[in-house]
Amino acid sequence: MLFDTSVAHCARVYDYWLGGKDNFAADRAAAEQAIRDCPDIVPTARANRDFLARTVRFLTAEAGIRQFLDIGTGIPTENNTHDVAQAVAPDSRVVYVDNDPLVLVHARALLASHPDGATAYEEADLRDPGRILDLAAGLLDFRRPVAVLLLAILHHVDDEDDPYEIVATLMNAVPPGSYLVVSHPASDIGSEAAAKMARNLNEIMAEKITARDHATVARFFDGLELVAPGLVRVSDWRPPAGSNAGFPAAIWAGVARKPS
């Protein structure tokens, strides 16, 4: 399998920000450029990863979810979805989806399920939700609630590709009692630095970035019931006691339930 390592890829740039080693020179150059443009991007990326762990823990421990569809998985790091879910409920089932074949190589090699549960790894693009659902049906039972995780991925879908219709297609396929988890770069928090970073990354990365404001991100949850505290900065979603909840992470984040 061949990989184009000469062009920066979002998963590998993100891996660099999180302190990972699975990235190449082009990814490191893009990541460093972003840090120069927006120095808060590294703690923001880590805040987003912490949000993943908190939401998956909430979904398993409090909401009773046992099935997860994690789209835009990224390169494996700490607090992977199945690690967190299966620590609470070993029988949890997780389907990881990414469009970078290198991500899937790492996932299959590193992410071992608890024997009571199961994991699967599928290569697909968020812009083809029908294919994602078909692949995920090999492991997930869509007659039972599913948590659909879209963390730091929807900003790679521009308005022309109708990200709202993509999310609606995914949520229409899951039954009541399912959940949607979204985190999305904000255009209205630290907007000048974030906008400069996005412009420069769009010139050098394969995937383009479309940051969105609070009202625009909120539309992804239309028809769903937002869980408290609602759509907030990623660092403000149920932060652990003593954490730096005041950090101005430029990402909107929320969790919502599909009603009956």
C-alpha positions in Angstrom: 0.0 0.0 0.0 1.4 3.4 -1.0 1.1 6.6 0.9 1.7 10.1 -0.3 3.9 11.5 2.4 4.8 14.7 0.5 1.5 16.4 1.3 0.4 17.1 4.9 -2.6 15.1 6.1 -4.9 16.2 8.9 -4.6 12.9 10.9 -0.8 13.1 10.9 -0.8 16.8 11.7 -3.1 16.1 14.6 -0.8 13.3 15.7 2.1 15.7 15.8 0.1 18.2 18.0 -0.7 15.4 20.4 3.0 14.4 20.7 2.8 11.3 18.5 5.5 9.9 16.2 3.4 8.8 13.2 3.9 11.8 11.0 6.2 12.9 8.2 8.2 16.0 7.3 5.3 17.6 5.4 3.0 17.0 8.4 5.5 18.4 10.8 6.0 21.5 8.7 2.2 22.1 8.5 1.8 21.5 12.2 4.6 23.9 13.1 3.2 26.6 10.8 -0.2 26.2 12.5 1.5 26.6 15.9 3.2 29.8 14.8 -0.2 31.2 13.5 -2.2 30.0 16.5 -0.1 29.1 19.5 -3.1 27.7 21.4 -3.6 24.9 18.8 -1.7 22.3 20.7 -3.6 22.7 24.0 -6.8 23.0 21.9 -6.0 19.6 20.2 -5.4 18.0 23.6 -8.6 19.5 25.0 -10.5 17.9 22.1 -8.9 14.5 22.8 -9.9 14.9 26.5 -13.4 15.7 25.4 -13.5 12.4 23.5 -12.6 10.5 26.6 -15.2 12.3 28.8 -18.0 11.9 26.3 -17.4 8.2 25.7 -17.2 7.7 29.5 -20.5 9.5 29.9 -22.1 7.5 27.1 -21.1 4.2 28.5 -21.4 4.8 32.2 -24.5 7.1 32.3 -26.3 6.7 29.0 -25.9 3.0 28.6 -24.5 3.1 25.1 -22.6 0.0 23.9 -22.1 0.8 20.2 -19.9 3.5 18.8 -19.3 4.7 15.2 -16.2 6.8 15.4 -15.7 8.7 12.1 -12.4 10.5 11.5 -10.6 8.2 13.9 -7.2 9.7 13.5 -3.9 7.9 14.3 -4.2 5.9 17.6 -3.1 7.6 20.7 -4.2 7.5 24.4 -7.8 7.4 25.3 -9.0 5.7 22.1 -12.8 5.2 21.9 -12.8 1.5 22.6 -10.2 1.8 25.4 -12.5 4.2 27.3 -15.8 2.4 26.4 -14.6 -1.1 27.2 -13.0 0.0 30.5 -16.6 0.8 31.6 -18.4 -1.8 29.6 -16.2 -4.6 28.2 -18.9 -5.7 25.7 -18.8 -2.4 23.9 -18.5 -2.5 20.1 -16.7 0.1 18.1 -16.3 0.8 14.4 -13.5 3.2 13.5 -13.7 5.0 10.1 -11.0 7.1 8.4 -10.1 8.0 4.9 -6.4 7.8 5.4 -5.1 4.3 4.7 -2.1 4.9 7.0 -4.5 5.5 9.9 -6.2 2.2 9.3 -2.8 0.4 9.2 -2.0 1.7 12.6 -5.5 1.0 14.0 -5.5 -2.6 12.9 -2.0 -3.1 14.3 -2.5 -1.3 17.7 -6.1 -1.2 18.7 -7.0 -4.6 20.3 -10.5 -5.0 21.5 -11.5 -6.5 24.9 -12.4 -10.1 24.3 -16.0 -9.4 25.4 -16.4 -6.6 22.9 -15.4 -6.0 19.3 -13.7 -3.4 17.1 -13.7 -2.9 13.3 -11.7 -0.6 11.1 -13.1 0.7 7.8 -11.6 3.0 5.1 -14.3 5.4 3.9 -14.9 9.1 3.5 -17.4 11.1 5.6 -18.8 12.5 2.3 -20.1 9.0 1.6 -22.3 8.3 4.7 -24.1 5.5 2.9 -20.9 3.5 2.5 -20.0 4.1 6.1 -23.3 2.8 7.3 -23.1 -0.3 5.1 -19.6 -1.1 6.4 -20.5 -0.4 10.0 -23.5 -2.7 9.8 -21.0 -5.6 9.7 -20.4 -5.1 13.4 -23.1 -2.7 14.7 -26.7 -3.5 15.2 -28.7 -0.5 14.0 -31.8 -1.7 15.8 -30.1 -0.7 19.0 -28.7 2.7 20.0 -25.5 3.9 18.5 -23.2 6.8 19.4 -22.1 8.6 16.3 -18.8 10.4 17.0 -17.7 13.3 14.7 -14.8 14.9 16.5 -12.8 17.5 14.6 -13.9 16.1 11.3 -16.8 18.1 10.0 -14.7 21.2 9.3 -13.1 19.2 6.5 -16.5 19.1 4.7 -17.2 22.4 3.0 -20.7 23.8 2.6 -20.9 22.6 -1.1 -20.8 19.0 0.1 -23.7 19.7 2.6 -22.3 18.5 5.9 -25.8 18.9 7.5 -27.3 16.4 5.1 -24.4 14.0 5.9 -25.1 14.2 9.6 -28.8 13.8 9.0 -28.2 10.7 6.9 -26.1 9.1 9.7 -28.6 10.0 12.4 -31.6 8.9 10.4 -30.0 5.4 10.2 -29.8 5.0 14.0 -32.8 4.4 16.4 -34.1 6.7 19.1 -31.9 6.7 22.1 -28.8 7.1 19.9 -26.4 10.0 20.4 -24.5 12.4 18.3 -21.1 13.8 19.5 -19.6 16.7 17.6 -16.6 18.9 18.1 -15.9 21.6 15.5 -13.3 24.4 15.1 -14.9 27.7 15.9 -14.7 30.8 13.7 -15.9 33.0 16.5 -13.4 32.2 19.3 -9.9 33.7 18.8 -11.1 34.3 15.3 -8.1 36.3 13.9 -5.4 33.7 14.8 -7.7 30.8 13.9 -8.6 32.3 10.6 -4.9 32.9 9.7 -4.1 29.3 10.7 -6.9 27.9 8.5 -5.8 30.0 5.5 -2.3 28.8 5.7 -3.2 25.2 6.3 -5.6 25.3 3.3 -2.6 26.2 1.1 -0.5 23.2 2.1 -2.8 20.4 3.3 -4.8 17.9 1.3 -8.0 18.5 3.3 -9.4 22.0 3.5 -10.7 23.6 6.7 -14.0 25.4 7.1 -14.4 26.8 10.7 -17.9 27.6 11.8 -19.5 29.8 14.4 -21.7 28.7 17.3 -25.0 29.0 15.5 -23.8 27.2 12.5 -22.4 24.3 14.5 -25.6 24.1 16.5 -27.5 23.3 13.3 -25.8 19.8 13.3 -28.0 19.0 16.4 -31.3 20.0 14.8 -34.0 17.6 15.9 -31.9 16.2 18.7 -31.9 16.9 22.5 -28.6 18.5 23.6 -27.2 17.1 26.8 -26.2 19.6 29.5 -24.2 21.9 29.4 -25.2 22.2 25.7 -23.0 23.4 22.9 -20.0 24.9 24.6 -16.2 25.3 24.2 -14.7 21.8 24.2 -12.8 22.4 27.4 -16.1 23.5 29.1 -18.0 20.3 28.4 -18.3 18.6 31.9 -14.6 19.3 32.8 -13.2 17.3 35.7 -12.8 19.1 39.0 -9.7 21.2 39.2 -9.1 21.3 35.4 -8.3 24.4 33.5 -11.9 24.9 32.2 -11.2 28.5 31.5 -8.8 27.7 28.7 -10.2 29.4 25.6 -10.2 26.3 23.3 -11.4 27.4 19.9 -13.6 24.4 19.4 -17.4 24.1 19.9 -18.5 20.8 21.3 -21.7 19.1 22.2 -23.5 15.8 22.8 -27.2 15.2 21.9 -29.7 12.4 22.1 -32.1 11.3 19.4 -35.5 11.5 20.9 -38.3 8.9 20.6 
